[in-house]
Amino acid sequence: MATAFVLAGGGSLGATEVGMLAALTEADVRPDFVVGTSVGAANAVWFALHPSDVDSLVSHWVSLRRSDVFPVRPVRGLLGLLGLRDHLVPNTGLRRLLDRSLGPIDLTNTEIGVHVGATDVLTGAEVLLSKGPAVDAVLASTAIPAVFPPLNLGGRYLMDGGAVNNTPVSHAVELGADQVWVLPTGYACALTSPPRSAVGVALQALTLLVNHRLEADVERYRELVELRVVPPLCPLRVSPADFRHARELIDAAYASTREWLTAGCPTSPRHQACGTTRPVS
């Protein structure tokens, strides 16, 4: 039986996936390969490189600042708003961050298999990256439309995989997984006010949209594979563009996932997409 972890996108809410990974690893749930999109791609590649060292991934997230990912460049942002550039924020900060954390690794040289989802800007087609420089693959997968520039890889312009398939369960099934563990980031479901930045609004809109796609995919694949969706945190009052609460999100997701595993992965009555669609053996 092939087991896959599927890691969703969600900006700063990707910190919740780290807590989930810690709880799953502690419970000795081990994947044969991982599939990730957007921030889930960054977590997936790191985990594929170091599947037994989630603590170091925790340290990376706790030290992360918004400016590391979304550096303020007023002139470039203005040019983007005026239609003179195809993005508001350069990806130089994110590339520097990924270079430090991942290094010059190829997707084929990780300890466990890893696949990264992206979207073709011109055709809207889903693109699954399974080889080539890991940093480039993650940059393509995290290229939020209009926020970051699309990345030219092999003559194809690629952007955030979450634009089409934020939680790539379908890819895990196509790759031969019999058992799929889905690690959703959830969404900021209890904000007391709208996000204050353009980036925050864009991320919130994307996470709301893709949550509905996840529910549809769970219904589609529940009879084909053993599908277990780790319950996301809710209420969740953190904006997907706010990186100040990583420690809090990691700890809460770890505790919630550990409790869910101990209880036998019950289906949540509150969330159609939560829980397991088959009993834990």
Backbone as CSV, one residue per row, in Angstrom:
resi,resn,N_x,N_y,N_z,CA_x,CA_y,CA_z,C_x,C_y,C_z
1,MET,0.845,-1.192,0.000,0.000,0.000,0.000,0.880,1.241,0.000
2,ALA,0.646,2.162,-0.947,1.409,3.402,-1.026,0.658,4.494,-0.271
3,THR,1.383,5.183,0.595,0.798,6.244,1.409,1.345,7.594,0.974
4,ALA,0.448,8.566,0.830,0.853,9.913,0.432,0.345,10.932,1.436
5,PHE,1.142,11.978,1.661,0.694,13.170,2.364,0.423,14.230,1.305
6,VAL,-0.700,14.914,1.415,-1.033,16.018,0.515,-1.100,17.296,1.340
7,LEU,-0.256,18.269,1.001,-0.157,19.503,1.765,-0.707,20.672,0.952
8,ALA,-1.668,21.373,1.529,-2.368,22.447,0.838,-1.638,23.776,0.951
9,GLY,-2.071,24.730,0.126,-1.572,26.093,0.223,-2.363,26.882,1.248
10,GLY,-1.900,28.098,1.535,-2.615,28.920,2.519,-1.775,29.999,3.165
11,GLY,-0.675,30.412,2.510,0.138,31.492,3.064,0.696,31.151,4.432
12,SER,0.590,32.087,5.348,1.153,31.892,6.689,0.459,30.771,7.452
13,LEU,-0.740,30.386,6.993,-1.456,29.290,7.652,-0.779,27.948,7.394
14,GLY,0.229,27.944,6.529,1.034,26.746,6.330,1.709,26.281,7.608
15,ALA,1.803,27.153,8.599,2.375,26.767,9.891,1.565,25.645,10.529
16,THR,0.264,25.596,10.257,-0.546,24.533,10.847,-0.113,23.164,10.337
17,GLU,0.352,23.102,9.084,0.799,21.827,8.518,2.016,21.291,9.267
18,VAL,2.826,22.189,9.800,4.015,21.769,10.542,3.595,21.067,11.828
19,GLY,2.598,21.619,12.510,2.072,20.950,13.702,1.471,19.603,13.374
20,MET,0.759,19.514,12.256,0.175,18.246,11.826,1.261,17.229,11.509
21,LEU,2.308,17.666,10.802,3.420,16.769,10.475,4.089,16.247,11.740
22,ALA,4.236,17.114,12.731,4.862,16.698,13.987,4.033,15.610,14.668
23,ALA,2.712,15.788,14.694,1.845,14.802,15.338,1.815,13.489,14.557
24,LEU,1.757,13.564,13.241,1.724,12.352,12.421,3.035,11.581,12.534
25,THR,4.144,12.300,12.514,5.455,11.653,12.638,5.596,10.985,14.002
26,GLU,5.149,11.675,15.038,5.204,11.115,16.389,4.377,9.839,16.483
27,ALA,3.271,9.787,15.747,2.401,8.607,15.754,2.883,7.543,14.768
28,ASP,4.033,7.777,14.166,4.661,6.838,13.230,3.830,6.641,11.963
29,VAL,3.155,7.704,11.537,2.480,7.696,10.238,3.487,8.236,9.228
30,ARG,3.929,7.390,8.320,5.008,7.749,7.392,4.537,7.635,5.942
31,PRO,4.755,8.658,5.137,4.355,8.574,3.734,5.447,7.982,2.852
32,ASP,5.017,7.425,1.731,5.967,7.000,0.702,6.346,8.170,-0.189
33,PHE,5.427,9.121,-0.330,5.732,10.346,-1.061,4.797,11.453,-0.597
34,VAL,5.164,12.689,-0.914,4.363,13.848,-0.528,4.080,14.692,-1.763
35,VAL,2.925,15.341,-1.753,2.526,16.246,-2.831,2.101,17.553,-2.182
36,GLY,2.597,18.672,-2.703,2.265,19.949,-2.096,2.031,21.046,-3.115
37,THR,1.256,22.025,-2.709,0.968,23.184,-3.546,1.170,24.451,-2.734
38,SER,1.743,25.478,-3.370,1.962,26.781,-2.761,2.801,26.615,-1.486
39,VAL,2.357,27.160,-0.349,3.165,27.004,0.861,3.268,25.525,1.238
40,GLY,2.260,24.736,0.858,2.331,23.301,1.082,3.452,22.657,0.298
41,ALA,3.813,23.257,-0.852,4.945,22.758,-1.634,6.248,22.995,-0.886
42,ALA,6.381,24.175,-0.278,7.586,24.476,0.499,7.717,23.506,1.667
43,ASN,6.613,23.284,2.389,6.647,22.336,3.506,6.907,20.915,3.028
44,ALA,6.292,20.546,1.899,6.443,19.187,1.381,7.879,18.897,0.977
45,VAL,8.511,19.837,0.281,9.896,19.614,-0.150,10.815,19.538,1.057
46,TRP,10.623,20.412,2.014,11.483,20.377,3.212,11.293,19.044,3.941
47,PHE,10.033,18.618,4.095,9.761,17.361,4.795,10.332,16.174,4.029
48,ALA,10.272,16.220,2.699,10.830,15.130,1.888,12.338,15.032,2.067
49,LEU,12.969,16.163,2.326,14.414,16.177,2.570,14.752,15.697,3.973
50,HIS,13.912,16.041,4.955,14.212,15.759,6.370,12.982,15.171,7.068
51,PRO,12.512,14.009,6.664,11.261,13.477,7.220,11.320,13.123,8.705
52,SER,12.517,13.043,9.253,12.640,12.693,10.676,13.030,13.889,11.539
53,ASP,12.984,15.085,10.969,13.451,16.270,11.704,12.471,17.429,11.559
54,VAL,11.222,17.195,11.979,10.210,18.245,11.892,10.553,19.416,12.811
55,ASP,11.302,19.159,13.881,11.665,20.234,14.814,12.404,21.366,14.111
56,SER,13.256,21.020,13.148,13.989,22.067,12.431,13.050,22.888,11.554
57,LEU,12.030,22.247,10.994,11.036,22.977,10.209,10.257,23.927,11.116
58,VAL,9.983,23.496,12.335,9.339,24.369,13.316,10.193,25.615,13.536
59,SER,11.489,25.426,13.707,12.393,26.554,13.941,12.385,27.531,12.774
60,HIS,12.355,26.997,11.548,12.296,27.866,10.367,11.042,28.728,10.394
61,TRP,9.918,28.116,10.705,8.659,28.847,10.697,8.599,29.894,11.810
62,VAL,9.079,29.544,12.973,9.013,30.475,14.102,9.878,31.710,13.852
63,SER,10.963,31.560,13.110,11.848,32.689,12.828,11.403,33.512,11.617
64,LEU,10.369,33.056,10.924,9.927,33.699,9.689,9.205,35.014,9.981
65,ARG,9.465,36.013,9.141,8.794,37.304,9.229,8.119,37.629,7.907
66,ARG,7.085,38.444,7.959,6.357,38.791,6.743,7.283,39.399,5.695
67,SER,8.215,40.212,6.136,9.128,40.872,5.199,10.054,39.880,4.498
68,ASP,10.248,38.694,5.093,11.069,37.665,4.429,10.376,37.140,3.180
69,VAL,9.056,37.120,3.205,8.269,36.565,2.102,7.719,37.663,1.200
70,PHE,7.206,38.722,1.823,6.600,39.828,1.084,7.346,41.137,1.356
71,PRO,8.548,41.296,0.844,9.290,42.538,1.075,8.573,43.724,0.432
72,VAL,8.563,44.842,1.139,7.874,46.028,0.635,8.748,46.714,-0.408
73,ARG,8.207,46.881,-1.607,8.884,47.602,-2.688,7.862,48.562,-3.290
74,PRO,7.716,49.773,-2.712,6.647,50.696,-3.127,6.649,50.998,-4.625
75,VAL,7.830,51.228,-5.207,7.887,51.588,-6.621,7.401,50.433,-7.493
76,ARG,7.888,49.225,-7.195,7.484,48.066,-7.983,5.996,47.781,-7.804
77,GLY,5.515,47.961,-6.577,4.093,47.760,-6.341,3.248,48.745,-7.132
78,LEU,3.697,50.001,-7.192,2.974,51.011,-7.960,2.978,50.672,-9.446
79,LEU,4.127,50.207,-9.944,4.208,49.820,-11.359,3.247,48.674,-11.666
80,GLY,3.124,47.742,-10.704,2.188,46.644,-10.891,0.754,47.132,-10.938
81,LEU,0.407,48.070,-10.062,-0.945,48.612,-10.039,-1.260,49.388,-11.312
82,LEU,-0.239,49.999,-11.906,-0.419,50.775,-13.135,-0.390,49.904,-14.389
83,GLY,-0.156,48.605,-14.208,-0.123,47.700,-15.338,1.196,47.660,-16.068
84,LEU,2.252,48.171,-15.434,3.570,48.193,-16.069,4.432,47.010,-15.643
85,ARG,3.971,46.244,-14.666,4.605,44.990,-14.269,3.516,43.969,-13.991
86,ASP,3.903,42.678,-14.019,2.892,41.634,-13.824,2.786,41.175,-12.378
87,HIS,3.344,41.952,-11.444,3.296,41.564,-10.037,3.453,42.784,-9.141
88,LEU,3.088,42.593,-7.867,3.213,43.658,-6.879,4.452,43.508,-6.013
89,VAL,4.877,42.265,-5.817,5.986,41.971,-4.898,7.035,41.132,-5.625
90,PRO,8.315,41.481,-5.524,9.351,40.636,-6.137,9.504,39.331,-5.369
91,ASN,9.972,38.289,-6.047,10.158,37.003,-5.363,11.584,36.812,-4.865
92,THR,12.362,37.901,-4.852,13.768,37.798,-4.438,13.902,37.392,-2.974
93,GLY,13.049,37.924,-2.116,13.114,37.559,-0.702,12.774,36.106,-0.487
94,LEU,11.740,35.640,-1.180,11.338,34.237,-1.051,12.401,33.308,-1.622
95,ARG,12.991,33.690,-2.758,14.059,32.861,-3.325,15.240,32.767,-2.353
96,ARG,15.599,33.875,-1.750,16.707,33.875,-0.790,16.389,32.962,0.391
97,LEU,15.154,33.027,0.864,14.722,32.184,1.981,14.782,30.705,1.605
98,LEU,14.315,30.371,0.411,14.318,28.976,-0.042,15.728,28.475,-0.308
99,ASP,16.580,29.333,-0.840,17.972,28.941,-1.061,18.633,28.547,0.253
100,ARG,18.322,29.295,1.310,18.921,29.001,2.624,18.366,27.725,3.218
101,SER,17.058,27.494,3.083,16.435,26.355,3.774,16.497,25.051,2.973
102,LEU,16.452,25.149,1.644,16.439,23.936,0.821,17.781,23.658,0.161
103,GLY,18.484,24.694,-0.244,19.766,24.504,-0.919,19.568,24.072,-2.366
104,PRO,20.659,23.731,-3.052,20.597,23.392,-4.486,20.197,21.941,-4.735
105,ILE,19.078,21.542,-4.174,18.645,20.150,-4.274,17.697,19.968,-5.455
106,ASP,17.742,18.819,-6.100,16.800,18.465,-7.154,15.644,17.692,-6.531
107,LEU,14.467,17.823,-7.105,13.298,17.126,-6.573,13.457,15.613,-6.577
108,THR,14.362,15.108,-7.392,14.567,13.658,-7.462,15.574,13.159,-6.428
109,ASN,16.162,14.066,-5.660,17.223,13.676,-4.717,16.808,13.827,-3.258
110,THR,15.519,13.735,-2.982,15.034,13.837,-1.612,14.939,12.447,-0.985
111,GLU,14.820,12.407,0.340,14.787,11.113,1.038,13.526,10.328,0.708
112,ILE,12.409,11.022,0.595,11.178,10.393,0.119,10.706,11.183,-1.103
113,GLY,9.862,10.576,-1.928,9.418,11.234,-3.147,8.623,12.497,-2.876
114,VAL,8.761,13.478,-3.766,8.019,14.731,-3.606,7.602,15.254,-4.972
115,HIS,6.400,15.813,-5.008,5.843,16.364,-6.235,5.192,17.703,-5.903
116,VAL,5.340,18.672,-6.803,4.909,20.043,-6.544,3.900,20.473,-7.606
117,GLY,2.783,21.030,-7.168,1.744,21.462,-8.093,1.874,22.924,-8.467
118,ALA,1.683,23.226,-9.746,1.694,24.599,-10.243,0.610,24.730,-11.303
119,THR,0.453,25.953,-11.845,-0.558,26.218,-12.859,0.075,26.909,-14.056
120,ASP,-0.238,26.456,-15.270,0.241,27.095,-16.485,-0.543,28.393,-16.695
121,VAL,0.172,29.518,-16.733,-0.480,30.823,-16.844,-1.282,30.934,-18.145
122,LEU,-0.751,30.409,-19.226,-1.373,30.599,-20.539,-2.580,29.701,-20.765
123,THR,-2.504,28.456,-20.319,-3.584,27.506,-20.598,-4.484,27.231,-19.401
124,GLY,-4.005,27.547,-18.200,-4.758,27.226,-16.995,-4.650,25.774,-16.588
125,ALA,-3.799,25.017,-17.277,-3.649,23.597,-16.986,-2.867,23.378,-15.697
126,GLU,-3.201,22.288,-15.011,-2.418,21.889,-13.847,-1.079,21.320,-14.317
127,VAL,-0.023,21.655,-13.595,1.319,21.163,-13.913,1.884,20.515,-12.662
128,LEU,2.361,19.277,-12.792,2.969,18.578,-11.659,4.470,18.503,-11.898
129,LEU,5.243,19.107,-11.010,6.699,19.136,-11.118,7.281,18.044,-10.228
130,SER,8.023,17.123,-10.847,8.593,15.987,-10.114,10.098,15.883,-10.272
131,LYS,10.679,16.785,-11.024,12.131,16.812,-11.192,12.567,18.245,-11.449
132,GLY,13.870,18.469,-11.332,14.400,19.811,-11.519,14.686,20.480,-10.186
133,PRO,15.299,21.670,-10.202,15.666,22.372,-8.969,14.459,22.599,-8.059
134,ALA,14.600,22.206,-6.806,13.494,22.316,-5.859,13.088,23.765,-5.626
135,VAL,14.062,24.662,-5.549,13.754,26.067,-5.282,12.905,26.644,-6.405
136,ASP,13.250,26.354,-7.646,12.461,26.848,-8.772,11.041,26.284,-8.739
137,ALA,10.912,25.018,-8.415,9.588,24.394,-8.357,8.714,25.065,-7.295
138,VAL,9.292,25.312,-6.134,8.525,25.947,-5.054,8.193,27.391,-5.408
139,LEU,9.130,28.112,-6.038,8.852,29.486,-6.455,7.696,29.535,-7.446
140,ALA,7.653,28.571,-8.364,6.545,28.513,-9.310,5.241,28.222,-8.585
141,SER,5.257,27.265,-7.680,4.052,26.847,-6.979,3.515,27.916,-6.043
142,THR,4.381,28.812,-5.568,3.974,29.852,-4.622,3.761,31.203,-5.284
143,ALA,3.811,31.265,-6.606,3.675,32.535,-7.320,2.205,32.968,-7.336
144,ILE,1.761,33.560,-6.236,0.374,34.012,-6.106,0.055,34.980,-7.244
145,PRO,-1.023,34.723,-7.990,-1.341,35.583,-9.129,-1.414,37.059,-8.753
146,ALA,-0.730,37.886,-9.532,-0.670,39.339,-9.379,0.223,39.779,-8.223
147,VAL,0.453,38.906,-7.246,1.316,39.277,-6.117,2.777,39.011,-6.473
148,PHE,3.103,37.767,-6.847,4.450,37.395,-7.268,4.490,37.220,-8.784
149,PRO,5.658,37.376,-9.391,5.751,37.138,-10.830,5.672,35.652,-11.145
150,PRO,5.052,35.292,-12.271,5.095,33.880,-12.697,6.524,33.501,-13.021
151,LEU,6.809,32.203,-12.970,8.175,31.727,-13.207,8.232,30.984,-14.536
152,ASN,9.247,31.295,-15.314,9.440,30.618,-16.601,10.295,29.381,-16.366
153,LEU,9.672,28.208,-16.489,10.386,26.944,-16.334,10.213,26.124,-17.605
154,GLY,11.307,25.884,-18.293,11.261,25.084,-19.505,10.363,25.655,-20.581
155,GLY,10.273,26.988,-20.636,9.444,27.623,-21.653,7.982,27.767,-21.276
156,ARG,7.608,27.338,-20.058,6.232,27.487,-19.591,6.189,28.489,-18.450
157,TYR,5.232,29.409,-18.513,5.063,30.375,-17.438,4.125,29.771,-16.395
158,LEU,4.645,29.613,-15.173,3.902,28.928,-14.122,3.590,29.860,-12.964
159,MET,2.427,29.645,-12.365,2.031,30.412,-11.186,1.469,29.456,-10.132
160,ASP,1.012,30.031,-9.053,0.523,29.296,-7.885,-0.395,28.139,-8.269
161,GLY,-0.025,26.945,-7.815,-0.860,25.775,-8.086,-2.221,25.875,-7.438
162,GLY,-2.324,26.699,-6.381,-3.603,26.859,-5.709,-4.652,27.543,-6.549
163,ALA,-4.232,28.178,-7.641,-5.200,28.831,-8.518,-6.140,27.814,-9.160
164,VAL,-5.691,26.570,-9.294,-6.496,25.526,-9.917,-6.748,24.363,-8.969
165,ASN,-5.721,23.960,-8.213,-5.843,22.772,-7.360,-4.992,22.968,-6.114
166,ASN,-5.568,23.591,-5.121,-4.807,23.960,-3.928,-4.468,22.775,-3.028
167,THR,-5.297,21.750,-3.048,-5.063,20.554,-2.239,-5.049,19.372,-3.197
168,PRO,-3.882,19.057,-3.775,-3.806,18.143,-4.926,-4.001,16.661,-4.602
169,VAL,-5.180,16.352,-4.057,-5.522,14.959,-3.798,-5.507,14.169,-5.103
170,SER,-5.998,14.792,-6.179,-6.084,14.107,-7.468,-4.712,13.632,-7.943
171,HIS,-3.683,14.441,-7.725,-2.336,14.047,-8.151,-1.837,12.861,-7.334
172,ALA,-2.122,12.879,-6.024,-1.697,11.757,-5.177,-2.332,10.453,-5.649
173,VAL,-3.601,10.513,-6.017,-4.297,9.318,-6.502,-3.702,8.861,-7.834
174,GLU,-3.465,9.816,-8.734,-2.891,9.482,-10.039,-1.489,8.896,-9.917
175,LEU,-0.763,9.290,-8.875,0.591,8.784,-8.654,0.597,7.407,-7.987
176,GLY,-0.577,6.888,-7.682,-0.656,5.519,-7.181,-0.876,5.357,-5.689
177,ALA,-1.233,6.426,-4.992,-1.466,6.304,-3.553,-2.742,5.510,-3.277
178,ASP,-2.662,4.602,-2.330,-3.836,3.865,-1.862,-4.403,4.500,-0.605
179,GLN,-3.521,5.167,0.138,-3.914,5.850,1.368,-3.412,7.292,1.288
180,VAL,-4.324,8.237,1.456,-3.978,9.649,1.322,-4.339,10.389,2.603
181,TRP,-3.344,11.023,3.196,-3.547,11.884,4.359,-3.482,13.330,3.877
182,VAL,-4.565,14.065,4.046,-4.643,15.441,3.587,-4.382,16.385,4.756
183,LEU,-3.444,17.311,4.547,-3.107,18.298,5.563,-3.560,19.673,5.070
184,PRO,-4.797,20.067,5.374,-5.302,21.360,4.924,-4.848,22.474,5.854
185,THR,-4.722,23.665,5.322,-4.382,24.806,6.178,-5.638,25.424,6.761
186,GLY,-6.800,25.067,6.194,-8.025,25.729,6.608,-8.059,27.123,6.024
187,TYR,-8.791,27.996,6.655,-8.829,29.390,6.216,-9.189,30.247,7.413
188,ALA,-8.934,31.554,7.300,-9.207,32.458,8.416,-10.715,32.643,8.529
189,CYS,-11.357,31.718,9.245,-12.815,31.623,9.237,-13.488,32.499,10.286
190,ALA,-12.726,33.218,11.097,-13.341,34.036,12.143,-12.649,35.386,12.277
191,LEU,-12.294,35.989,11.128,-11.673,37.307,11.164,-12.666,38.328,11.714
192,THR,-12.187,39.237,12.552,-13.057,40.278,13.098,-13.121,41.491,12.189
193,SER,-12.217,41.571,11.210,-12.216,42.656,10.236,-11.516,42.170,8.978
194,PRO,-11.768,42.807,7.835,-11.122,42.374,6.595,-9.613,42.561,6.664
195,PRO,-8.834,41.750,5.942,-7.382,41.971,5.867,-7.085,43.392,5.382
196,ARG,-6.006,43.982,5.884,-5.718,45.377,5.562,-4.841,45.564,4.342
197,SER,-4.217,44.499,3.854,-3.317,44.623,2.709,-3.903,43.933,1.484
198,ALA,-3.418,44.342,0.307,-3.839,43.705,-0.934,-3.471,42.220,-0.923
199,VAL,-2.276,41.917,-0.401,-1.830,40.537,-0.311,-2.768,39.733,0.590
200,GLY,-3.134,40.321,1.730,-4.009,39.635,2.672,-5.382,39.335,2.085
201,VAL,-5.939,40.300,1.361,-7.239,40.089,0.733,-7.156,38.995,-0.330
202,ALA,-6.079,39.047,-1.157,-5.908,38.038,-2.211,-5.792,36.641,-1.618
203,LEU,-5.006,36.504,-0.553,-4.813,35.198,0.072,-6.100,34.695,0.719
204,GLN,-6.832,35.605,1.363,-8.086,35.205,1.996,-9.087,34.723,0.954
205,ALA,-9.160,35.418,-0.174,-10.076,35.013,-1.239,-9.704,33.644,-1.788
206,LEU,-8.397,33.415,-1.991,-7.949,32.129,-2.511,-8.276,30.995,-1.552
207,THR,-8.040,31.220,-0.254,-8.279,30.150,0.713,-9.773,29.824,0.831
208,LEU,-10.621,30.839,0.708,-12.062,30.579,0.723,-12.476,29.755,-0.481
209,LEU,-11.931,30.101,-1.643,-12.268,29.396,-2.877,-11.826,27.941,-2.821
210,VAL,-10.574,27.712,-2.406,-10.027,26.364,-2.483,-10.595,25.441,-1.412
211,ASN,-11.139,26.007,-0.328,-11.755,25.151,0.672,-12.944,24.398,0.068
212,HIS,-13.665,25.061,-0.829,-14.789,24.394,-1.491,-14.288,23.303,-2.436
213,ARG,-13.147,23.530,-3.099,-12.583,22.513,-3.990,-12.194,21.268,-3.183
214,LEU,-11.641,21.476,-1.986,-11.252,20.341,-1.160,-12.465,19.483,-0.818
215,GLU,-13.562,20.106,-0.438,-14.756,19.350,-0.086,-15.252,18.528,-1.280
216,ALA,-15.183,19.125,-2.468,-15.619,18.409,-3.673,-14.708,17.213,-3.956
217,ASP,-13.393,17.402,-3.769,-12.453,16.311,-4.036,-12.602,15.174,-3.031
218,VAL,-12.898,15.515,-1.789,-13.112,14.465,-0.788,-14.281,13.585,-1.211
219,GLU,-15.356,14.208,-1.669,-16.506,13.432,-2.128,-16.150,12.594,-3.359
220,ARG,-15.322,13.137,-4.234,-14.972,12.460,-5.480,-14.117,11.224,-5.249
221,TYR,-13.165,11.316,-4.298,-12.173,10.248,-4.151,-12.392,9.352,-2.942
222,ARG,-13.412,9.625,-2.152,-13.587,8.884,-0.900,-13.817,7.400,-1.115
223,GLU,-14.363,7.004,-2.262,-14.610,5.587,-2.525,-13.457,4.926,-3.281
224,LEU,-12.493,5.722,-3.740,-11.391,5.188,-4.544,-10.162,4.865,-3.710
225,VAL,-9.920,5.661,-2.665,-8.739,5.467,-1.825,-9.131,5.623,-0.361
226,GLU,-8.243,5.196,0.501,-8.432,5.417,1.937,-8.000,6.857,2.210
227,LEU,-8.974,7.701,2.424,-8.739,9.149,2.482,-8.973,9.676,3.887
228,ARG,-7.958,10.310,4.442,-8.056,10.855,5.798,-7.646,12.322,5.774
229,VAL,-8.560,13.180,6.153,-8.313,14.619,6.148,-8.124,15.088,7.585
230,VAL,-6.930,15.553,7.883,-6.653,16.058,9.231,-7.515,17.298,9.463
231,PRO,-8.270,17.356,10.551,-9.152,18.511,10.776,-8.359,19.819,10.877
232,PRO,-8.723,20.814,10.080,-8.057,22.120,10.185,-8.510,22.851,11.438
233,LEU,-7.768,23.855,11.822,-8.133,24.645,12.989,-9.303,25.563,12.656
234,CYS,-10.284,25.620,13.535,-11.401,26.536,13.376,-12.087,26.654,14.731
235,PRO,-12.324,27.867,15.229,-12.113,29.146,14.555,-10.633,29.487,14.389
236,LEU,-10.340,30.196,13.316,-8.978,30.587,12.990,-8.995,32.063,12.638
237,ARG,-8.407,32.879,13.481,-8.519,34.331,13.338,-7.269,34.980,12.752
238,VAL,-6.370,34.171,12.210,-5.109,34.683,11.680,-5.211,34.852,10.174
239,SER,-4.823,36.006,9.666,-4.811,36.246,8.225,-3.737,35.396,7.566
240,PRO,-3.971,34.901,6.346,-2.949,34.121,5.638,-1.691,34.918,5.317
241,ALA,-1.716,36.247,5.520,-0.532,37.075,5.259,0.176,37.480,6.550
242,ASP,-0.291,36.976,7.692,0.270,37.345,8.998,1.150,36.204,9.524
243,PHE,2.462,36.438,9.549,3.413,35.399,9.953,3.813,35.503,11.424
244,ARG,3.120,36.324,12.193,3.508,36.528,13.593,3.022,35.428,14.526
245,HIS,2.155,34.553,14.055,1.514,33.577,14.947,1.910,32.138,14.641
246,ALA,3.087,31.947,14.031,3.509,30.605,13.627,3.560,29.644,14.812
247,ARG,4.179,30.066,15.894,4.304,29.180,17.063,2.934,28.768,17.587
248,GLU,2.047,29.722,17.674,0.693,29.465,18.161,-0.047,28.482,17.248
249,LEU,0.074,28.676,15.939,-0.601,27.797,14.979,-0.019,26.386,15.006
250,ILE,1.299,26.300,15.077,1.959,24.993,15.120,1.516,24.212,16.357
251,ASP,1.550,24.858,17.508,1.185,24.182,18.754,-0.280,23.745,18.755
252,ALA,-1.155,24.628,18.254,-2.580,24.304,18.238,-2.861,23.145,17.281
253,ALA,-2.220,23.164,16.102,-2.435,22.091,15.125,-1.855,20.774,15.622
254,TYR,-0.726,20.830,16.299,-0.127,19.611,16.865,-1.069,18.985,17.894
255,ALA,-1.587,19.811,18.816,-2.468,19.302,19.862,-3.760,18.751,19.266
256,SER,-4.325,19.488,18.294,-5.572,19.058,17.676,-5.393,17.751,16.909
257,THR,-4.302,17.645,16.156,-4.046,16.438,15.361,-3.752,15.248,16.250
258,ARG,-3.000,15.471,17.300,-2.683,14.380,18.226,-3.969,13.856,18.879
259,GLU,-4.850,14.765,19.261,-6.121,14.359,19.870,-6.969,13.577,18.870
260,TRP,-6.984,14.039,17.627,-7.759,13.375,16.565,-7.227,11.975,16.291
261,LEU,-5.909,11.828,16.248,-5.304,10.512,16.026,-5.619,9.558,17.181
262,THR,-5.531,10.066,18.389,-5.800,9.250,19.573,-7.249,8.760,19.586
263,ALA,-8.148,9.621,19.070,-9.568,9.267,19.034,-9.915,8.349,17.874
264,GLY,-8.922,7.988,17.040,-9.183,7.097,15.920,-9.605,7.799,14.653
265,CYS,-9.252,9.082,14.526,-9.550,9.865,13.313,-11.039,9.917,13.009
266,PRO,-11.878,10.355,13.961,-13.321,10.403,13.695,-13.664,11.491,12.688
267,THR,-14.773,11.290,11.978,-15.264,12.308,11.061,-15.897,13.435,11.859
268,SER,-15.533,14.667,11.501,-16.087,15.818,12.210,-17.473,16.145,11.693
269,PRO,-18.451,16.331,12.569,-19.794,16.681,12.108,-19.870,18.121,11.610
270,ARG,-18.886,18.955,11.963,-18.947,20.370,11.588,-18.375,20.631,10.213
271,HIS,-17.448,19.794,9.760,-16.772,20.046,8.499,-16.897,18.822,7.598
272,GLN,-17.563,18.990,6.491,-17.767,17.873,5.564,-16.445,17.266,5.126
273,ALA,-15.399,18.115,5.025,-14.112,17.639,4.507,-13.192,17.128,5.600
274,CYS,-13.640,17.125,6.854,-12.753,16.711,7.938,-12.929,15.237,8.252
275,GLY,-11.895,14.675,8.883,-11.968,13.301,9.356,-11.575,12.294,8.300
276,THR,-11.851,11.034,8.577,-11.506,9.951,7.670,-12.746,9.374,7.019
277,THR,-12.633,9.003,5.772,-13.792,8.450,5.075,-13.863,6.947,5.210
278,ARG,-12.868,6.356,5.854,-12.912,4.925,6.150,-12.349,4.723,7.551
279,PRO,-12.784,3.709,8.276,-12.267,3.485,9.624,-10.769,3.220,9.621
280,VAL,-10.110,3.652,10.683,-8.693,3.354,10.851,-8.548,1.894,11.205
281,SER,-7.693,1.183,10.490,-7.538,-0.255,10.741,-6.681,-0.482,11.966
